[in-house]
Each structure stands twice: as C-alpha cells, then as structure tokens.
C-alpha cells in the first residue's frame, strides 16, 4: 500500500535523510474509514515550512497515541506520523 503522492514524497525524503519506518503504510481505518497510516521512528527531518495545501502539520505529544509529530492529508485522509512523545514538551 502506498500513501498519497504528497505524503509519499515526504516519506521518501525522510528515508533518504536517514529516518526509518516503524510501521509501513497500512489501512488503519482511522482517522477516517479509508485512511492509510505510516509511522517514522524519529521526528521529521524534512523542512515542513512549504507543504502542499492539502497537508496539515501538527503535534500529538500524547503517550496514548505514541508519536510526536503528524502530517495529515485532508484530501486523502492519510496520516504520516513521526517520533515518540516528549513529556513536558509542546
């Protein structure tokens, strides 16, 4: 399974920059029934200042979910997350 082209490009760049997959893209059924989900082991290494308009960058520093940063595609409902929660950090 492949993430949408917008997230796939970032995933490829992250892998080239030395990040690694913790979970390969798979159908998660969350946050939408048609969502694909993938997780990177480390925080995003890419510059995320110039993202396509369909991508939303955020932080989810909640141990319940298990990641620190996220990129969500509003068009395709795919989610690429990165890193691990950092207690005390926003």
mmCIF file of the C-alpha atoms, coordinates in Angstrom:
data_MODEL
# 
_entry.id   MODEL 
# 
loop_
_atom_site.group_PDB 
_atom_site.id 
_atom_site.type_symbol 
_atom_site.label_atom_id 
_atom_site.label_alt_id 
_atom_site.label_comp_id 
_atom_site.label_asym_id 
_atom_site.label_entity_id 
_atom_site.label_seq_id 
_atom_site.pdbx_PDB_ins_code 
_atom_site.Cartn_x 
_atom_site.Cartn_y 
_atom_site.Cartn_z 
_atom_site.occupancy 
_atom_site.B_iso_or_equiv 
_atom_site.pdbx_formal_charge 
_atom_site.auth_seq_id 
_atom_site.auth_comp_id 
_atom_site.auth_asym_id 
_atom_site.auth_atom_id 
_atom_site.pdbx_PDB_model_num 
ATOM 1  C CA . UNK A 1 1  ? 0.000   0.000  0.000  1.00 0.00 ? 1  UNK A CA 1 
ATOM 2  C CA . UNK A 1 2  ? 1.158   3.482  -0.779 1.00 0.00 ? 2  UNK A CA 1 
ATOM 3  C CA . UNK A 1 3  ? 0.437   6.780  0.881  1.00 0.00 ? 3  UNK A CA 1 
ATOM 4  C CA . UNK A 1 4  ? -0.974  9.578  -1.286 1.00 0.00 ? 4  UNK A CA 1 
ATOM 5  C CA . UNK A 1 5  ? 1.607   11.212 -3.540 1.00 0.00 ? 5  UNK A CA 1 
ATOM 6  C CA . UNK A 1 6  ? 2.004   14.240 -1.242 1.00 0.00 ? 6  UNK A CA 1 
ATOM 7  C CA . UNK A 1 7  ? 2.873   12.128 1.810  1.00 0.00 ? 7  UNK A CA 1 
ATOM 8  C CA . UNK A 1 8  ? 4.788   9.539  -0.248 1.00 0.00 ? 8  UNK A CA 1 
ATOM 9  C CA . UNK A 1 9  ? 7.172   12.289 -1.395 1.00 0.00 ? 9  UNK A CA 1 
ATOM 10 C CA . UNK A 1 10 ? 7.837   13.315 2.205  1.00 0.00 ? 10 UNK A CA 1 
ATOM 11 C CA . UNK A 1 11 ? 8.251   9.688  3.284  1.00 0.00 ? 11 UNK A CA 1 
ATOM 12 C CA . UNK A 1 12 ? 10.822  9.114  0.514  1.00 0.00 ? 12 UNK A CA 1 
ATOM 13 C CA . UNK A 1 13 ? 12.716  12.264 1.536  1.00 0.00 ? 13 UNK A CA 1 
ATOM 14 C CA . UNK A 1 14 ? 12.661  11.195 5.197  1.00 0.00 ? 14 UNK A CA 1 
ATOM 15 C CA . UNK A 1 15 ? 14.108  7.791  4.327  1.00 0.00 ? 15 UNK A CA 1 
ATOM 16 C CA . UNK A 1 16 ? 16.850  9.450  2.238  1.00 0.00 ? 16 UNK A CA 1 
ATOM 17 C CA . UNK A 1 17 ? 17.644  11.694 5.245  1.00 0.00 ? 17 UNK A CA 1 
ATOM 18 C CA . UNK A 1 18 ? 18.181  8.640  7.444  1.00 0.00 ? 18 UNK A CA 1 
ATOM 19 C CA . UNK A 1 19 ? 14.812  8.279  9.145  1.00 0.00 ? 19 UNK A CA 1 
ATOM 20 C CA . UNK A 1 20 ? 13.310  4.781  9.208  1.00 0.00 ? 20 UNK A CA 1 
ATOM 21 C CA . UNK A 1 21 ? 9.862   3.258  9.192  1.00 0.00 ? 21 UNK A CA 1 
ATOM 22 C CA . UNK A 1 22 ? 8.416   1.972  12.431 1.00 0.00 ? 22 UNK A CA 1 
ATOM 23 C CA . UNK A 1 23 ? 5.172   0.989  10.679 1.00 0.00 ? 23 UNK A CA 1 
ATOM 24 C CA . UNK A 1 24 ? 4.820   0.665  6.932  1.00 0.00 ? 24 UNK A CA 1 
ATOM 25 C CA . UNK A 1 25 ? 1.766   2.201  5.272  1.00 0.00 ? 25 UNK A CA 1 
ATOM 26 C CA . UNK A 1 26 ? -1.332  0.168  6.066  1.00 0.00 ? 26 UNK A CA 1 
ATOM 27 C CA . UNK A 1 27 ? -5.103  0.610  6.146  1.00 0.00 ? 27 UNK A CA 1 
ATOM 28 C CA . UNK A 1 28 ? -5.825  1.839  9.647  1.00 0.00 ? 28 UNK A CA 1 
ATOM 29 C CA . UNK A 1 29 ? -9.499  2.726  9.420  1.00 0.00 ? 29 UNK A CA 1 
ATOM 30 C CA . UNK A 1 30 ? -8.636  5.813  11.446 1.00 0.00 ? 30 UNK A CA 1 
ATOM 31 C CA . UNK A 1 31 ? -8.993  8.797  11.472 1.00 0.00 ? 31 UNK A CA 1 
ATOM 32 C CA . UNK A 1 32 ? -11.353 8.016  8.534  1.00 0.00 ? 32 UNK A CA 1 
ATOM 33 C CA . UNK A 1 33 ? -12.530 4.585  7.325  1.00 0.00 ? 33 UNK A CA 1 
ATOM 34 C CA . UNK A 1 34 ? -10.376 4.892  4.160  1.00 0.00 ? 34 UNK A CA 1 
ATOM 35 C CA . UNK A 1 35 ? -7.247  6.187  5.955  1.00 0.00 ? 35 UNK A CA 1 
ATOM 36 C CA . UNK A 1 36 ? -3.751  4.838  5.448  1.00 0.00 ? 36 UNK A CA 1 
ATOM 37 C CA . UNK A 1 37 ? -1.296  5.213  8.328  1.00 0.00 ? 37 UNK A CA 1 
ATOM 38 C CA . UNK A 1 38 ? 2.512   5.065  8.474  1.00 0.00 ? 38 UNK A CA 1 
ATOM 39 C CA . UNK A 1 39 ? 4.955   5.874  11.263 1.00 0.00 ? 39 UNK A CA 1 
ATOM 40 C CA . UNK A 1 40 ? 8.565   7.055  11.219 1.00 0.00 ? 40 UNK A CA 1 
ATOM 41 C CA . UNK A 1 41 ? 10.813  6.192  14.157 1.00 0.00 ? 41 UNK A CA 1 
ATOM 42 C CA . UNK A 1 42 ? 12.377  9.654  14.513 1.00 0.00 ? 42 UNK A CA 1 
ATOM 43 C CA . UNK A 1 43 ? 10.994  13.192 14.341 1.00 0.00 ? 43 UNK A CA 1 
ATOM 44 C CA . UNK A 1 44 ? 10.627  14.626 10.855 1.00 0.00 ? 44 UNK A CA 1 
ATOM 45 C CA . UNK A 1 45 ? 13.996  15.625 9.448  1.00 0.00 ? 45 UNK A CA 1 
ATOM 46 C CA . UNK A 1 46 ? 12.494  17.474 6.467  1.00 0.00 ? 46 UNK A CA 1 
ATOM 47 C CA . UNK A 1 47 ? 11.766  21.179 6.352  1.00 0.00 ? 47 UNK A CA 1 
ATOM 48 C CA . UNK A 1 48 ? 7.983   21.270 6.672  1.00 0.00 ? 48 UNK A CA 1 
ATOM 49 C CA . UNK A 1 49 ? 7.525   25.019 6.151  1.00 0.00 ? 49 UNK A CA 1 
ATOM 50 C CA . UNK A 1 50 ? 6.441   24.732 2.492  1.00 0.00 ? 50 UNK A CA 1 
ATOM 51 C CA . UNK A 1 51 ? 3.822   21.966 2.453  1.00 0.00 ? 51 UNK A CA 1 
ATOM 52 C CA . UNK A 1 52 ? 1.167   21.310 -0.179 1.00 0.00 ? 52 UNK A CA 1 
ATOM 53 C CA . UNK A 1 53 ? -2.102  22.954 0.872  1.00 0.00 ? 53 UNK A CA 1 
ATOM 54 C CA . UNK A 1 54 ? -3.783  19.580 1.467  1.00 0.00 ? 54 UNK A CA 1 
ATOM 55 C CA . UNK A 1 55 ? -1.265  18.656 4.202  1.00 0.00 ? 55 UNK A CA 1 
ATOM 56 C CA . UNK A 1 56 ? -1.691  19.720 7.789  1.00 0.00 ? 56 UNK A CA 1 
ATOM 57 C CA . UNK A 1 57 ? 1.280   19.519 10.180 1.00 0.00 ? 57 UNK A CA 1 
ATOM 58 C CA . UNK A 1 58 ? 0.655   19.126 13.884 1.00 0.00 ? 58 UNK A CA 1 
ATOM 59 C CA . UNK A 1 59 ? 1.978   17.741 17.135 1.00 0.00 ? 59 UNK A CA 1 
ATOM 60 C CA . UNK A 1 60 ? 0.412   14.953 19.148 1.00 0.00 ? 60 UNK A CA 1 
ATOM 61 C CA . UNK A 1 61 ? 2.542   14.724 22.261 1.00 0.00 ? 61 UNK A CA 1 
ATOM 62 C CA . UNK A 1 62 ? 0.224   12.182 23.895 1.00 0.00 ? 62 UNK A CA 1 
ATOM 63 C CA . UNK A 1 63 ? 1.696   8.849  25.068 1.00 0.00 ? 63 UNK A CA 1 
ATOM 64 C CA . UNK A 1 64 ? -1.657  7.202  24.337 1.00 0.00 ? 64 UNK A CA 1 
ATOM 65 C CA . UNK A 1 65 ? -1.094  7.672  20.599 1.00 0.00 ? 65 UNK A CA 1 
ATOM 66 C CA . UNK A 1 66 ? 2.665   7.111  20.650 1.00 0.00 ? 66 UNK A CA 1 
ATOM 67 C CA . UNK A 1 67 ? 4.020   9.767  18.291 1.00 0.00 ? 67 UNK A CA 1 
ATOM 68 C CA . UNK A 1 68 ? 5.156   13.373 18.440 1.00 0.00 ? 68 UNK A CA 1 
ATOM 69 C CA . UNK A 1 69 ? 4.527   14.918 15.001 1.00 0.00 ? 69 UNK A CA 1 
ATOM 70 C CA . UNK A 1 70 ? 1.959   14.219 12.335 1.00 0.00 ? 70 UNK A CA 1 
ATOM 71 C CA . UNK A 1 71 ? 1.175   15.110 8.756  1.00 0.00 ? 71 UNK A CA 1 
ATOM 72 C CA . UNK A 1 72 ? -2.446  14.604 7.752  1.00 0.00 ? 72 UNK A CA 1 
ATOM 73 C CA . UNK A 1 73 ? -3.698  14.783 4.175  1.00 0.00 ? 73 UNK A CA 1 
ATOM 74 C CA . UNK A 1 74 ? -7.131  16.401 4.217  1.00 0.00 ? 74 UNK A CA 1 
ATOM 75 C CA . UNK A 1 75 ? -7.810  15.221 0.642  1.00 0.00 ? 75 UNK A CA 1 
ATOM 76 C CA . UNK A 1 76 ? -6.915  11.532 1.004  1.00 0.00 ? 76 UNK A CA 1 
ATOM 77 C CA . UNK A 1 77 ? -7.257  11.073 4.800  1.00 0.00 ? 77 UNK A CA 1 
ATOM 78 C CA . UNK A 1 78 ? -3.782  9.540  5.046  1.00 0.00 ? 78 UNK A CA 1 
ATOM 79 C CA . UNK A 1 79 ? -1.602  10.100 8.103  1.00 0.00 ? 79 UNK A CA 1 
ATOM 80 C CA . UNK A 1 80 ? 2.194   10.038 8.406  1.00 0.00 ? 80 UNK A CA 1 
ATOM 81 C CA . UNK A 1 81 ? 3.472   10.335 11.965 1.00 0.00 ? 81 UNK A CA 1 
ATOM 82 C CA . UNK A 1 82 ? 6.978   10.709 13.358 1.00 0.00 ? 82 UNK A CA 1 
ATOM 83 C CA . UNK A 1 83 ? 8.926   10.413 16.581 1.00 0.00 ? 83 UNK A CA 1 
ATOM 84 C CA . UNK A 1 84 ? 7.852   9.485  20.068 1.00 0.00 ? 84 UNK A CA 1 
ATOM 85 C CA . UNK A 1 85 ? 6.082   11.575 22.719 1.00 0.00 ? 85 UNK A CA 1 
ATOM 86 C CA . UNK A 1 86 ? 8.278   14.007 24.625 1.00 0.00 ? 86 UNK A CA 1 
ATOM 87 C CA . UNK A 1 87 ? 6.924   14.523 28.153 1.00 0.00 ? 87 UNK A CA 1 
ATOM 88 C CA . UNK A 1 88 ? 6.811   18.189 29.131 1.00 0.00 ? 88 UNK A CA 1 
ATOM 89 C CA . UNK A 1 89 ? 7.343   19.461 25.579 1.00 0.00 ? 89 UNK A CA 1 
ATOM 90 C CA . UNK A 1 90 ? 4.734   21.132 23.409 1.00 0.00 ? 90 UNK A CA 1 
# 
